[in-house]
């Protein structure tokens, strides 16, 4: 079993401290969901975990199976088992998906066929795999293509920054189902950042964390999503430091 442990993480963006002592711990196979108002630090957490150079870590620790990720480059974090699915996946002109995955460490032998199998599982047109990465793809196709990447790379933990953003019902269902299957197929731990309960119709949350002012201020089970949908975030603002 793998573990991801975040302790006292403090992160500055453009001269402002956004994460102010963020704590979270999870194990492989679990689905942890982060919810909170705009500006609470959710996306900052995702980018800081992945090693984005625009996010300055002021303190704290992020350990994956005891290895301090903050000491590693973004590439090394990925190779150690951390995967980031972006809110807005970028186009990479001139690079095919098969070459991107091979560069990320996927075995070349049979790679294209494995990719096509995964594309079918998320109802992505196989011909999309022959294009350059995300070029001329819709938002839903980009998110499905990211699920193909995830399934090929099989990370220990996947961090999803608003993976449901801009998806229609069909695309959201396909993405959420593949994530749920990943938690049992290779015990992938899923850390999903979202604003909406609809993602949880297909993806079963082990734990839901409410974030405010750069910290986790409340943690609960799946019922927490119902509370947030009914009462909003206002009751939790008073819990922030």
C-alpha positions in Angstrom: 0.0 0.0 0.0 1.2 3.5 -0.9 0.7 6.7 1.1 0.7 10.4 0.2 1.2 12.6 3.2 1.0 16.5 3.1 2.0 18.2 6.3 2.0 22.0 7.0 2.4 22.9 3.3 2.8 26.6 2.8 2.9 28.0 -0.8 3.3 31.5 -2.2 2.0 32.6 -5.6 2.9 36.0 -7.0 4.1 37.2 -3.6 1.0 36.1 -1.7 0.8 33.1 0.6 -2.1 31.0 -0.6 -1.6 27.7 1.2 -1.0 28.3 4.9 -0.4 25.0 6.6 -2.2 22.5 4.4 -2.5 19.0 5.9 -3.9 15.8 4.3 -3.0 12.1 4.3 -4.4 9.3 2.1 -3.6 5.8 1.0 -3.6 4.0 -2.4 -7.0 3.0 -3.6 -8.8 5.8 -1.8 -10.7 8.7 -3.3 -10.2 12.0 -1.5 -12.2 15.0 -2.7 -11.2 18.7 -2.1 -14.0 21.2 -2.2 -13.9 24.9 -1.3 -14.8 28.4 -2.6 -12.8 30.2 -5.3 -9.5 31.4 -4.1 -9.2 29.0 -1.2 -6.1 27.3 -2.6 -7.4 24.2 -4.3 -5.6 24.7 -7.7 -2.5 26.0 -5.9 -2.3 22.7 -4.1 -2.4 20.7 -7.4 0.3 22.8 -9.1 2.5 22.9 -6.0 2.3 19.1 -5.7 3.3 18.7 -9.3 6.3 21.1 -9.0 5.1 24.0 -11.1 7.9 26.6 -11.0 5.5 29.6 -10.4 4.5 28.2 -7.0 7.1 28.9 -4.3 7.0 26.5 -1.4 7.6 28.3 1.9 7.5 25.3 4.2 6.0 21.9 5.0 6.4 18.4 3.6 4.9 16.2 0.9 5.9 12.6 1.1 5.0 9.7 -1.2 5.9 6.4 0.5 8.3 8.3 2.7 10.1 10.1 -0.1 10.1 13.9 0.1 8.6 15.1 -3.2 9.5 18.7 -2.5 13.2 17.7 -3.0 12.5 16.3 -6.5 12.0 18.0 -9.9 8.6 17.9 -11.6 9.8 15.0 -13.8 11.1 13.0 -10.9 7.8 13.4 -9.1 6.0 12.0 -12.0 8.4 9.1 -12.3 8.0 8.4 -8.6 4.2 7.9 -9.2 2.4 11.3 -9.1 0.1 12.3 -12.0 -1.5 15.7 -12.5 -4.6 16.1 -14.7 -4.9 19.8 -15.5 -8.1 21.8 -15.5 -7.3 23.0 -19.0 -5.1 20.4 -20.7 -2.6 22.2 -23.0 -2.0 21.6 -26.7 1.4 20.3 -27.6 1.8 20.8 -31.4 4.3 18.5 -33.1 4.1 15.8 -30.4 2.0 12.7 -30.7 0.3 11.1 -27.7 2.3 7.8 -28.2 5.6 9.7 -28.1 4.6 11.7 -25.1 3.8 8.6 -23.1 7.0 6.9 -24.3 9.0 9.9 -23.0 7.1 9.6 -19.7 8.3 6.1 -19.3 5.7 3.9 -20.9 7.0 0.7 -22.6 7.0 1.1 -26.4 6.0 -2.5 -27.2 2.3 -2.7 -27.8 1.8 0.9 -26.6 -0.4 2.1 -29.4 -2.7 -0.9 -29.0 -3.0 -0.3 -25.3 -3.8 3.3 -25.9 -6.5 2.4 -28.3 -8.0 -0.1 -25.8 -8.1 2.7 -23.2 -9.6 5.1 -25.6 -12.5 2.7 -26.2 -13.0 2.4 -22.5 -13.6 6.2 -22.1 -15.4 6.4 -25.5 -12.7 8.5 -27.1 -12.5 8.2 -30.9 -9.3 6.2 -31.6 -8.3 8.5 -34.5 -7.7 11.3 -31.9 -4.6 9.3 -30.8 -3.0 10.0 -34.2 -3.2 13.8 -33.8 -0.8 16.0 -31.9 -1.5 16.1 -28.2 -4.8 18.0 -27.6 -4.7 19.9 -30.9 -8.1 20.6 -32.3 -9.8 18.6 -29.5 -12.9 19.6 -27.6 -12.8 20.0 -23.8 -14.4 16.6 -23.3 -12.0 14.9 -25.7 -9.0 16.4 -23.9 -10.2 15.1 -20.5 -10.9 11.6 -22.0 -7.4 11.7 -23.5 -5.9 12.5 -20.1 -7.6 9.4 -18.8 -5.9 7.4 -21.5 -2.5 8.8 -20.3 -3.3 8.0 -16.7 -4.3 4.4 -17.5 -1.1 3.8 -19.5 1.2 5.3 -16.9 -0.6 3.8 -13.9 0.5 6.3 -11.3 0.4 5.6 -7.5 -1.6 8.9 -7.0 -3.5 11.0 -9.5 -4.2 14.7 -8.6 -7.2 16.0 -10.7 -7.6 19.8 -10.9 -11.3 20.3 -11.7 -11.4 17.3 -14.1 -15.1 17.9 -14.4 -14.8 21.4 -15.7 -16.5 22.0 -19.0 -17.6 18.3 -19.4 -21.1 17.3 -20.6 -22.9 14.4 -18.8 -21.5 11.7 -21.1 -17.9 12.8 -20.9 -18.1 13.3 -17.1 -19.5 9.8 -16.7 -16.8 8.2 -18.8 -14.0 10.0 -17.0 -15.4 9.4 -13.5 -16.0 5.7 -14.2 -12.4 5.2 -15.4 -11.1 6.9 -12.3 -13.2 4.6 -10.1 -11.9 1.5 -12.0 -8.4 2.7 -11.5 -8.8 2.6 -7.7 -9.2 -1.2 -7.9 -7.3 -2.1 -11.0 -3.9 -0.9 -9.7 -5.0 0.7 -6.4 -4.5 4.2 -7.7 -5.2 6.9 -5.1 -7.3 9.7 -6.5 -7.1 13.3 -5.1 -9.9 15.2 -6.9 -10.4 18.9 -6.7 -14.0 19.9 -7.7 -16.7 22.5 -7.2 -19.6 20.2 -8.1 -21.2 17.2 -6.5 -22.0 15.7 -9.9 -18.6 14.2 -10.2 -19.4 12.1 -7.2 -22.4 10.4 -8.9 -19.9 8.1 -10.6 -16.8 8.5 -8.4 -17.3 7.2 -4.8 -15.5 9.5 -2.3 -13.7 7.9 0.6 -13.2 11.3 2.2 -14.2 14.9 1.5 -12.1 17.8 2.7 -13.4 21.4 2.8 -10.7 24.0 2.2 -10.9 27.6 3.2 -8.1 30.3 3.4 -5.5 27.8 2.4 -6.2 25.1 5.0 -8.4 22.1 5.5 -11.1 23.3 7.8 -13.4 20.3 7.8 -13.3 16.6 6.8 -16.0 14.1 6.5 -17.5 11.3 4.4 -19.7 11.4 1.3 -22.4 13.2 3.2 -20.2 16.3 3.3 -21.1 16.9 -0.4 -24.8 17.0 0.5 -24.1 19.5 3.3 -22.1 21.7 1.0 -24.8 21.6 -1.7 -27.5 22.5 0.9 -25.6 25.1 3.0 -22.8 26.3 0.7 -19.3 27.3 2.1 -20.4 30.1 4.3 -20.7 28.0 7.5 -17.1 26.9 7.0 -15.6 30.3 6.6 -15.6 30.9 10.3 -13.5 27.8 10.8 -10.6 29.2 8.8 -7.8 30.8 10.9 
